Amino acid sequence: MAIADLRRDYNASSLNREDLNADPIAQFDLWFNTALAARTPGNFFRRAGVSTYKWFQSVFGKTSSEANAMTLATADREGHPSARIVLLKGVDARGFIFFTQYEGNKGRELTENPHAALVFYWPELERQVCVGGSVVKLPAAESDAYFQSRPRGSRLAAWVERQSTPVPDREFLEARYRKLHEQYPGAVPRPEYWGGYILAPTRIEFWQGRPSRLHDRFRYHKQPDGSWKVERLAP
Ligand SMILES: Cc1cc2nc3c(=O)[nH]c(=O)nc-3n(C[C@H](O)[C@H](O)[C@H](O)COP(=O)(O)O)c2cc1C
């Protein structure tokens, strides 16, 4: 089938002004939890038994459970953009929290230009959330706490090499990893170049797919007094 002929009509749900919470973070929480629940067939079958789950996977393909995967767009000081997936690791009144390396491409861009954007896409729900704002580093104590909650292998991997640096081959990474295992037989400290960011939103848009591309879109825009103005946008 030609790519141009790929077409999906959206008819799972609708979004009305009266459905919206006055607080966009509360609205995000609601949609995020719905997205988590929508991705539970895998969990259901896992509970039902490994063989049932394997059968389900073989028939329907792998189920995804990464409702917290989001596209993070950044730009350098000249405005050249780049985007990649990172995982949402928390959301609160301050904003959207993710963890990464501070000295890789995105870290360098965020130092030059703190403006950033996030996009979530939950195809099961025919929903998209777009967020824009600026980032600040998470307090070091919170990065320490999260780093220490990660599996040992992930903690060691953070020390292997600075993110986005060219490396000669796979063996280079695995040899460094083995060496780190010996170097840190017990506790693994957090590298100072690894930590969290909070994206403090100034706009959040909720998009619900509708038939005939007549989608429902509502954008919250933060006002100078801290309140949120909500507008319906044309699809
Ligand atoms: C599903 C998924 C989750 C990811 N989660 C993270 C993450 O939480 N933090 C991170 O730094 N990179 C994560 N990555 C890797 C990034 O997409 C990217 O390759 C890496 O951060 C380097 O990006 P940069 O060179 O633009 O800095 C993830 C990739 C995928 C596909």
Ligand as a Chemical Component Dictionary entry (heavy atoms), coordinates in Angstrom:
data_LIG
# 
_chem_comp.id                   LIG 
_chem_comp.type                 NON-POLYMER 
_chem_comp.pdbx_formal_charge   0 
_chem_comp.three_letter_code    LIG 
# 
loop_
_chem_comp_atom.comp_id 
_chem_comp_atom.atom_id 
_chem_comp_atom.alt_atom_id 
_chem_comp_atom.type_symbol 
_chem_comp_atom.charge 
_chem_comp_atom.model_Cartn_x 
_chem_comp_atom.model_Cartn_y 
_chem_comp_atom.model_Cartn_z 
_chem_comp_atom.pdbx_ordinal 
LIG C1  C1  C 0 11.612 4.784  24.376 1  
LIG C2  C2  C 0 12.849 5.612  24.577 2  
LIG C3  C3  C 0 13.083 6.177  25.818 3  
LIG C4  C4  C 0 14.209 6.968  26.032 4  
LIG N1  N1  N 0 14.364 7.580  27.244 5  
LIG C5  C5  C 0 15.409 8.416  27.424 6  
LIG C6  C6  C 0 15.517 9.160  28.636 7  
LIG O1  O1  O 0 14.648 9.124  29.532 8  
LIG N2  N2  N 0 16.604 9.962  28.779 9  
LIG C7  C7  C 0 17.562 10.080 27.798 10 
LIG O2  O2  O 0 18.522 10.826 27.996 11 
LIG N3  N3  N 0 17.457 9.413  26.640 12 
LIG C8  C8  C 0 16.412 8.591  26.426 13 
LIG N4  N4  N 0 16.285 7.918  25.235 14 
LIG C9  C9  C 0 17.350 8.086  24.207 15 
LIG C10 C10 C 0 17.154 9.416  23.470 16 
LIG O3  O3  O 0 16.105 9.286  22.513 17 
LIG C11 C11 C 0 18.429 9.904  22.776 18 
LIG O4  O4  O 0 18.940 8.917  21.917 19 
LIG C12 C12 C 0 19.512 10.286 23.785 20 
LIG O5  O5  O 0 18.966 10.949 24.902 21 
LIG C13 C13 C 0 20.556 11.203 23.137 22 
LIG O6  O6  O 0 19.924 12.354 22.669 23 
LIG P1  P1  P 0 20.725 13.675 22.286 24 
LIG O7  O7  O 0 21.921 13.229 21.495 25 
LIG O8  O8  O 0 19.767 14.487 21.481 26 
LIG O9  O9  O 0 21.092 14.363 23.588 27 
LIG C14 C14 C 0 15.155 7.153  24.986 28 
LIG C15 C15 C 0 14.903 6.595  23.730 29 
LIG C16 C16 C 0 13.758 5.854  23.531 30 
LIG C17 C17 C 0 13.509 5.295  22.147 31 
# 
loop_
_chem_comp_bond.comp_id 
_chem_comp_bond.atom_id_1 
_chem_comp_bond.atom_id_2 
_chem_comp_bond.value_order 
_chem_comp_bond.pdbx_ordinal 
LIG C1  C2  SING 1  
LIG C2  C3  SING 2  
LIG C2  C16 DOUB 3  
LIG C3  C4  DOUB 4  
LIG C4  N1  SING 5  
LIG C4  C14 SING 6  
LIG N1  C5  DOUB 7  
LIG C5  C6  SING 8  
LIG C5  C8  SING 9  
LIG C6  O1  DOUB 10 
LIG C6  N2  SING 11 
LIG N2  C7  SING 12 
LIG C7  O2  DOUB 13 
LIG C7  N3  SING 14 
LIG N3  C8  DOUB 15 
LIG C8  N4  SING 16 
LIG N4  C9  SING 17 
LIG N4  C14 SING 18 
LIG C9  C10 SING 19 
LIG C10 O3  SING 20 
LIG C10 C11 SING 21 
LIG C11 O4  SING 22 
LIG C11 C12 SING 23 
LIG C12 O5  SING 24 
LIG C12 C13 SING 25 
LIG C13 O6  SING 26 
LIG O6  P1  SING 27 
LIG P1  O7  DOUB 28 
LIG P1  O8  SING 29 
LIG P1  O9  SING 30 
LIG C14 C15 DOUB 31 
LIG C15 C16 SING 32 
LIG C16 C17 SING 33 
# 
